[in-house]
Amino acid sequence: MDDTRVDHDHFIATQSAAWTALRRDLHAHPELAFAEHRTADLIAGRLQAAGIPLRRELGGTGVVGVVEGRRPGPMIGLRADMDALPMEERNNFAHRSVHAGRMHACGHDGHTAMLVAAAETLAVAPDFAGRVAFIFQPAEEGDGGARRMMDEGLFTDFPCEEVYALHNWPGLDAGSFAVHRGPVMASADQFDITLRGRGAHAAMPHQGLDPVTAAAALVQTLQTVVSRRTDPLRAGVVSVTRMQAGEAYNVIPETVTLGGTVRALDNTVRDALQAQITAAAEGIAVAHGLHATVDYRRGYPATVNHAAQADFAGRVAAALVGEDKVRRDMDPSMGAEDFGFMLMEKPGAYLWIGNGPGSGGCMLHNPLYDFNDEILPLGLRFWRALVQARLPL
């Protein structure tokens, strides 16, 4: 038997309780985007204690540790997100959040603990050829920490040839994985459209230019951007979620502002949706004698796996848990994930690891959610197996 595997298995057995304690400590002390100072301190302390060289403050609070293999070779990156959500936890267990209005409701505490465990385990016996960058990323929940780390030189200073990430997935059986050969998560953009006309007395509408009726027409037109102008085999969503107009019953307002979100599983569809929304707003405005201002804010791109890396990661997972426990048929999610930025620059894959049944309030972004500690060892073993398969001695 390989001595390094014996070393790893013994180390995992002795450290599993400590990793669970780390995960629960992180859960009890959630920190929001770019404020993950305590979390970064804990990660850095663990990596330093394991003799892993690291860099801090990349992307604000990001931490990157590098484990060198026994022989030279390429570098790959493994990424975990660190931040929590601004929501109130409703759980009553001992490791519930101690901070009002903050909660690890998406499992980033578990992702972080799994990656710390993988780094510590591989550092004990680095049975691979090359280098592994363990990327602990801030601000996934809407603030684009991945993009900031990249802008500050992540892949220049740590030239990864490929990047991989795991996200827990409630509703997918514990002990299983899901891998997508292509889109996994959608892009997420926002828009505000202001229609400006001329206010008037509501009893004498002919004296003004009414933006309210134009806004009603625009809401209807925006629904055709997907249903009539987008290939039905290429998913997209345009949702108007807010409307702001006047305050008085007898006054036609001068302006109306519409806002909403745009999602797509294909970044070319995303580009087309932006252009079509802008054209629709301007066309409706002209038809009603108004002026339109479109503020379209691009958020996260679609997270699209590279086929070769997705297939490879799927084989690693299947070797670990069995082919029957690797789902390749699950639909992508219309939620968003800023790992998409990394996959636009580097080949790689983003996998889901089952968190167990979704009943009982354990769905993501739910105030009763909790990461399933029983899957920590599986996540760690997946990372170890992926490194050993991708960077063989």
Secondary structure, 3 states (H helix, E strand, C coil): CCHHHHHHHHHHHHHHHHHHHHHHHHHHCCCCCCCCHHHHHHHHHHHHHCCCCEEEEECCCEEEEEEECCEEEEEEEEEEECCCECCCCCCCCCCCCCCCCCECCCCHHHHHHHHHHHHHHHHHCCCCEEEEEEEEECCCCCCCHHHHHHHCCHHHHCCCCEEEEEEEECCCCCCCEECCCCEEECCEEEEEEEEECECEECCCHHHCECHHHHHHHHHHHHHHHHHCCCCCCCCEEEEEEEEECCCCCCEECCEEEEEEEEEECCHHHHHHHHHHHHHHHHHHHHHCCCEEEEEEEEEECCEECCHHHHHHHHHHHHHHHCHHHEECCCCCECCCCCHHHHHHHCCEEEEEEECCCCCCCCCCCCCCCCCCHHHHHHHHHHHHHHHHHHCCC
